[in-house]
Amino acid sequence: MYDMAGNKKIIVNLSGNSENGTASINIDKNNHSGNLNEFSVEEMSSIVSALGDIVYRWDLKTGQIEYSDNIYLLSEYINIEDIRQEKGFNVYLDVDNFTDRNQTVRHSRAHDEGQGVNYELDYKLKEAGRSQKGYWIEDKGKWFADSKGRPEIAVGIMRIVDKRHDELQKLALLGTHDALTGLVNRIHLSEKLSQCMSSAKVTGQPLSFLLVGIDNLALINEAFGLSVADEILCMVAQRISKRLRRTDLIGRYSGNKFGVILTTCEEDDIQVAAKRLTDAVGNKVFKTKAGAVNVTISVGGIFVPKCSNVAADIMQFSEETLAYAKAQSFDSFMLYKPSVKRENMRKKNIDVANEIISALNDGRVSAVFQPIVHTATGVLESYECLMRINDHEGQPISLEDVIEVAERVNLMWLLDSRILQIALKVLAKNKQVNLSVNISAASVNNINWLEILTAGIGNNHDMGKRLTIEITETCLLADGKGTAEFIDKIHALGCLVSIDDFGTGYTSFTNLKQLDIDIIKIDGSFISNMRNNADDRFFVKTMYDLAKHFKVKTVAEWVEHEDDVTFLAKLGVDYLQGFYFAAGQQELLEPNQNNGQTILGERFIKNISNKKIILNDNDAKFAS
């Protein structure tokens, strides 16, 4: 291409996109005579300046760099005259840059085939000296070779990308750091622990790990609100950080926990380090926007080389150790000691948890139905849905270990959900049947379980009235307020609520007084030996009188003998359940009377003759 005077020129195409802020250079050297000094920066300056880009031409033979007029954009921290020469330009390059333009162009392994060689890089130009003030630069250009193939001329565009770089840094930080405290997050902490473990294995240096938990953060949150709790988290993180060495690392482990990697820390020094942290937090109150707050921490410590070469194991062991420390008292420390018993329990947890998931997926979790009858007549009133799990050969698995592990590893709500789904299907299919299902404390606090119940009942409150939800008294003790709210939601669906194992919590009067309970089930441990134990009979009578005072229906569990039936009937207990009447049934029982009723229990069956059983007015329906 020729200019107006007829001279051959390099053709420079600048394509700018105002939406994404990109610009590129396409230089056609085919029509050029070879005299690259004819290239004019000024001709491009006015066009590119509108995009906020700085155009440059760099002569690699002389080191001279020409810029477009808007080079003044760098003048706040950079002496523009200095960077018109390559040596001066290099002085302003940050030493922490991964690469720079000089390295990229002069040492390029690419070959110029006549179209030039593209390059693109980011680097920082900063104020001379120790200052970190400066500019992040995105640099895109092409270099052209001389007759010997060596870079001779480079032309390009520099763009200030401080804002974009800051945003990228923030995104990177969020990937490795906790947004609230600014500490490294759990994932990055685990990676760092793995690196330290690998290094310690090579060097033989000691390595320890602490898991620090704030003892009373939940109480602080409830008393002062989430913002104050967050404030406490940040201040605790700061106090702990100030007590660590430069070679140590603290990270946000989880909600109220911090992980601390202690390099070159021997086993005998772990307790000393932990005491330094507990004193730093507990010896001085925290001044928050809500006032002074006292905070304590507990610490679980591990000497890494003795325990495992896997970071995930170390973190798991630390959780167990911290839990033991907190169980002793607040503001306490415990050092992890390998234990055969604990390892066996861990293996059992893994094996049983895998079996639970497998059984759920394979459809090996089912329900049997144990009858509940009227005490006065033996007439079947309801069934309790009892869980059963079969192995791969179809044989029943003992539920004792299953339930223990399921509660420990938070799988119980999944089992509860499966039994609930079975019960809902039975209720939908059998319009005259009443059922009850047991749920664990985990399900009381699990929104997914409640959603299954809500979806199953829908607007069919008649179906809800035929379902009783049994919760344990120990569940009430754990979270009385939360359980009360849960009971209200159950009642809103039309369902009844029963306290299972009543009498084991030792706060029965308070529970019945404060909660809207429909039924109590007197714990079977008091029923099973009642005929031989006056204390048990007295306790059963006391619980019945308590329920009667609050106008709550009663069910006695584990009824196995006719003497038990006689005593409970005389006492006035409303309903009975146990092997005396029937074990859990695979199917619902068919009526055994002409009037459509089902009567169970030898004493009732033998007294029937051929009489029709008619319920008295006082025998109110179990689910009415």
N, C-alpha and C positions, 0 to 999 in steps of 0.2 A: 504494500500500500504506500502511496506517496502523499506527502503533505502539499500544501498549496504552492510551495517553491519547487516541487518535484523531487524532494529528497525521500529516500527509502527510510521507513521507520519500523520500530517494534510496535505491533498492535496489541494494546492492552485492553481487555474486556473486563470491566468491573461489574459484577452482578450483585446487587444488594437487595436484601429482603427486609423491609421495614417491620414485618411482623415477627420474624424470628431473629433479626439482627445479625444475619450472616452476610459475608461478602467473600468473593473469591476472585482470583486473578487467573486469566488465561492469556498467555503471551505467545504470539505467533512469530517465530524467529525465521520462518522459511524465506520471507521476502527481505530479510535484513542483510545488509552488505557485510556484516561482521564487526562493524564499529559500534560496540554497545554503548560507547560514551555519548551517542546521539540520543539515547533514551532520556526523556524529560520528565522529572517528578512533578514539576509545576503543572503540567498539562492534566495530571490526574487529581491534583490536590483538591480543587474546588468540588469535584464530584464526590470524592471519598469522604471529605470532611463532613458532608451532610449526613453521612452514616455514623459519624463519630469515630472513624478509623484513621490511623496515622500511616501514611504511605512512606516507604523508605527504599532507597537504592544503596546497596552496600558493595563497594569495590574491594574485593578480597585481596587485590594486589597491593593497594595503598592503605587499606584499612579505613578509608574515608566512608562516612555514611551520610547520605542526604535524606532529609525528611520533608514531608509536606508541611504547609504553614501551621497546621494545628498541633505541631509538636509541643506547643506551649501547654497542652493538657497535662503534661508530665512535670511541669515546672515547679509545682509546690514542694516536691521532695527531691527532684533531680536537677542538677545543673545542665541545661540543655547543651551548652557549648562543650561540655565534657564528653557527651555521648555522640558527638559528631565524628569521633574517632573510635575505632574498635577497642583500643586499649582502655579508653575512658568509659566506654559502654560496659566493658567487663567488670570494671570496678564496682558498678552499681548492682551487679547480679548477686542475689542472695546465695550464700554458701550452701544453704539447705535445698536449693533447687535440685531436682532429680536430673535435669539436663538443661542445656542452654543452647542458644542459636549457634554460637561459635563451634561447640562440640558437634552439633547436629549437621552443620553444613561442611565445615572443613574436614571432618573425619567420616563423611558419608561414604558408604560402600557402593552406592548406586552409580549408574553411568548415564550421562546425558546423551541421548540419542538424537538431539537436535531440537527437542521440545522443552528442554529444561527438566529439572527434578523437583517434584513437590516436597515440601516439608511443612510440618504443623506441630506446634508445641506450646506448652504453658510454662511460664516462669515468673519469678518475682523480681522486680527492680525496686530496690529500697534505698533509703537515705544512707549516705556514707556514715561509717562508724557503727556504734552498737544499736542504734535506733532500728526499730522494726517497721517504721512508717515507710510506706511506699505503694507500689501498684502491682496487682497481678495482671499479667499480659498474656493474651492469646495471640500467637504469632503464626501467620500463614503466608507462605511465599514459595518462590521457585529460584533455584540457582542454575547458572549456566556455566558450562565448562569452556576452558580455553582449548587451544589446538592439541594440548597434551592430555586433555580429559580431566584436568584439575579444576575445581570450582574457581570461577573468576569474578562473576557478577551475581549478586542475589537481589531480587526485588520482592517486596512483600507488604503485608498490611499488619499493623500492630493494633490491637484493640484492648482497652482497659476493661477487665472483667471482674473487678473487685466484688460486686454484688453477687454475681453468679458463683464465684469461688466461695464466698461466705455461705451461700445457700448450700453448696455442695459439702462444705465443711460441716455445716449443721446437720445435714442428712447423714454424713459419715459418723458424726458424733452420736446421733440418735441410734445408729446401728450398734455402737459399742458402749454408749454411756446412758446412765439413768437420767431422764429429763428433770426429775425433781431435785436430786442431790448433786448431780454433776459427776458422780462417781461412775466407774466402769460398771456395766450391767453384768448380770449373772453369766451370760454367754461368754462375754469377753473375759470375765474373771476365771471361768473354767478353762479358757484357752491359755491364759497366762499361767494358771496353776499347772497345766500340762507341760508348758514350756519350762517352768521352774523345776518340775519333777524330772524332766529329761536332762536338764543341765545338772541337777544335783546327783543324778545317777552317774553321770560322767565324771564330775569333779569330786564326788564323795562329800560334798558340803551338806550339813544338816538342813532340814526344811520342815516347817510346821505350818499348820493351818488352824485358824480360829473361826468359829461361827458365833457371832454376837447377836443376841436377841434383846430387844427392848421389852422389859417385863410387863409394863402397864400401859402400853400404847392404846389398846382397845378401850380401857377405862378413860384415858385422856380424850380419845375420840368421842366417846359417849358424853363426857362431861363438858367438853369445851368446843367440840365440833371438828370437822375434818381439816379445816385450815390450820388450826393450832396443832393438830397431830402432825400435819406435814411440816410445820415449823419446827416441831420437836425432832422429827426425822433429820432435817437438815442440820440442826444444831448438834445433835448426837454425832452425826457423820463428821462434823468439823472438829469436835472435841477428840474423837478417836483418832482422826487424821493427824492432829497435832502431837499425839503421843507415839507416833510411828516413826521409824527410821526412813531415810530416803530410799533405801533398797526394798522396803516393804510396800505392799499394795493393799488398799481397801476397796471393796466394791459393794454395790447394792445387791444383796443376795435374793431377797424377796420382800414382802410387805414391811415387816418390822425387823428384818435381819440384815446383817452386814457380814461379808466374808473378808477375812484378813489373811494375806499370805505373808508369813514371817520367814524371810531368807536367813540363812546361817543361824538358825535358832535351834539349840539343842533341846532334848526332851525335858531336861531338868529346868530349863529357863521358860517353859511355856506358861507355867502358873504365875511366874513373876510378871511376864508380859500381860497376861490376862488381868492380874491385879492392878496393873498400871491403867488399864482401860476402864475397869469397873470403878476405880477411884476417880478417874477423870470425869466420869458421867455422874456418879452418885454422890460425890462429896460437895457439890454445889448446885443449887436449884437453877432451873432455866427460867429466864425472864422472857415471857412471851407477850403478845399483844393482849392476851386474856389475863395476864398476871403471872405470878411465880408458880412454877410447876416442878414438882419433884419427880425425878426419873431414875430408874435403876436398870441395869442390864445384867443378863446372865451370859456365860460364855462356855462353849464346848470346844475343847482343844484336841488336836491330833498331831502326833509326831509322824509325819508322812512316811519315812522310809520303813517303819515297822508294820505299816498297815496295808498298803496297796501301791501298785504302780499305775493305777487308773484314776484320773481326776474325779470321775463320776462316783467312784467308790468312796473317795475321801469326803466328798460333799455329803453323800448319804450317811456315812459314819458320823460326820459332824452334826447332822440333823438329829440323829439318835442321841448323841452325847448331850447336845443342848437341851433336848427334851428331858433327859434324866436330870440335868442340872436344875432346870426350872421346877421339876417335881420336888426337889429338895426344899428350895425356898428361892425368893427373889434375890438378886445380887449375889449369885453363886457361880462357881466354876466346877467343871468336871473334865477330867482327861480321859480320852478314849482308851480302853483296854480291849484288845482282841479277846473274843469269847467264843468258845465252841458252841455253847448254848444259843448265843445270839445268831451265830452263823447258821445253825440248824433251823432256827425260827425264820431267818430270812429266806432260806431255801424253801421252807414250808410255805411261806407267804407267796413266793413265786410260783410254786407248783400248784397250790390251791387256787390262786388267782387265775392262772392259765386254764385250770379245769373249769372254773366258773364261767369264764368267757366262752370256752369251747362248748359247755353245756347250753348256754344261752343261744349260741349260734346254731347248734345242732338240734334245738328243740327238745332237750333232755330235762328241762325244768318244767315241772307240772304241778298240779294241785290235787290234793284229796280233800274230801268234805266230811268233817266230823260234826255229827248232829248236836244241837243244843235243844233241850226239851223243857217244857213246863214242869216245875217241881211237883205240883199237886196232881198232875194227870199223866205225865209221861208223853204228852202229845208233842210231836216234832214242831219246833217253831222256827229254827234257823240252822245254818251250817257255818262253821268256821273253815275258811280255806287255808289249808296247811300245805306248806311247800314240800315238794319232793324232788330230788335230783337223782337220776340214774346214771350209771357209768355206761361205757360204750357197749357192754354186754347186756344192758337193760336191768342190772341189779342196783338196788337202792344204795346211795352213798350216805354215810353218817353225816348229819347236818351240823354236828357240834363244831367240828373244825372249820367247816365251810362258813358258818355264820361268824365265828370268831375272826377268821381271816378277812371275810368280806367287810366287816365293820372296820377292821384295822386299815385296809387298803382302799376304803371308800368305794366298794362295789355293791354294798348292800342295797342301795337305792335301785340298782338295775334288777336285782332279784325281786324286790318289792314291786317294781313296775310290771314285771312279767306276771306275778300272781294277780295283781290288780287287773291286768288286761284279760286274764282268764276269767276272773270273777265278773267283769263287765259283760263278757260274752254270754256267760251262764244266765245272768240277770235279764239280758235282752231276750234270750230264748225262752226262759221260764218265768212267766209273768206272776206266778204265785210264790216264788221262792225268795227267802231272805238270806243274805250272806253277810259274813264279816271277814275282814282281812286285817292282818297285822302289818304294821309298818315300823321301821326303825327310826331313830333320831335323825339319821342322814336323810331320810325321805321327807320328814317334817320340814327340813330346811332346804329341800331341793325343789326348785320351781318346775323342773321337768316332770317330776312325779305328779304334782298338782295339775299340770297341764293335761296329762293323760287322763286323770280323773274328770277334769272339767269337760274335755272333749267327749269322753265316754258318756257322761250324764247329759250333757247338752242342756236343753230346756225341759227334759223329762224328769221332773222332780218326783213323780211317782216311782220311777226307778231308783232315784236317790234315796227315797224313804226306805227302800228295801236293802240298803247297804250300810253297814256299820264299820267305821274305821277304828281299829284298836291301836292305841299308843301306850307305851309303857310309862309307868310312874317315874322311872329314872329319867325319861325324856323330859318330863315336866320340871324336874329338879334342875336339869342342865340349862334350860332356857325357858323360864316361866312365861315371860312376856311374848317371846316369839311363838311359843306353843299356843298361847291364848289367841293370838292373831290367826294362827293356822286353824284352830278350832272354829273360829268365826267363818272362815272361808269354806270349811267343810259343811257347816250348818247352812250356809247360803245356797249350797247345792242340794239341800234336802236330806243329806246323810246324817246319821247318828254318830256319836263319838263315845267310845268306851275306853276306860283306863284298864290296861292289861296288867297282870302281876300286881294288883293293888295290895298295899300293905308292906311292900319291900322298900319303900322310899322313906318311911318314917316322918312324912310331912302330910299325911293324908287329910287331916282336918283343913289345913290351909289350901290344899289343892281343890277340895270339894267346895270350899267357901268361895274361892275366887274364880273358878273356871266353870263354864257352862257344860257340864258333863251329863250324858244321858244314862250311862250304864257303867258299873264297875265290875270287874272280874276278880274275885278274891283269889289271890295267888294259890296255886295248887300245892305248894310246899306246906301250907297250913291245913289243907284238906286231907292230904294223903294219909297222915297218921293221926288224924283228929280223934278217931274212935279209941285210940290208946293213950292220948295225951290231953290232959285237962287244960294245959296252957294253950294248946292249939285251939281247943274248943272255945276257950275264953276269948282268944284273939279273933276268931271268926265271928263270934257274937258281937264283939266290939265293933268290928268293921261293918257288919250288917246294920247295927244300930246307928252308926254314923251315916251310912248311906240312906237309911230310912228317914233320918232327921232332915236330910237335904232332898228327900223325895227322888232319889236316884235308884233305878232298878239294879238288881244284883244277879250275878252269875257265879256259881261255884265251879271251879275247874278240878280236874283230876279225880272225879268221883268214880270210885271203883267198887264200893261195897254197899250192900243194902242198908247197913247201919248208918252209913254216911247220908244216904237218901232220907232215912227216917229223921235223923238229927236236923238236917238242913230244911226239911219240909216243916218240921215243928217250929224251927226258928223263924221261917217265913221267907227264906231266900227264893227269889222269883224263878230262876232258871238253873239247870244243871247241865254239866258237860263232862264226859269221861268215858272210860272203857266199860263202865257198868251198862251204858246204853249202846255204845258202838265206837269202834276205832274209826280212823279216817277212811272214807269210802271213795273208790274210784269213780263211782257214779252216784247221782242223787237217788235216794230211796223212793221206792214206789209205795203208795198208800197201802196199808194192810187192814183198813177198816172200810165197811160199806159206805160210810159217810165221807170217804175221801181223805180221812186223817191217817197219819202214821203214828203209831204208839210204840215206844221203845222202853226197855227196862223190864226185867222179869217180874217184879212186883206189880207192875201196872198191867202187863199182858195177862198174867194169870188171874187177875181180878176183873178182867173185862167181862168174862163169860161171853154173852152175845149182846151186851148192852152197848148202846150208842153213847159215846163220850160227848158230853155237852160242857163247854167251858162256862164257868161262873163269870159273872160280870167283873169280878175282881181280877180275873186272869186276862189282863190287858195284853194286846198283841205286842210281841217283842219289838217290832219295828214301827209301832204306831206312834 
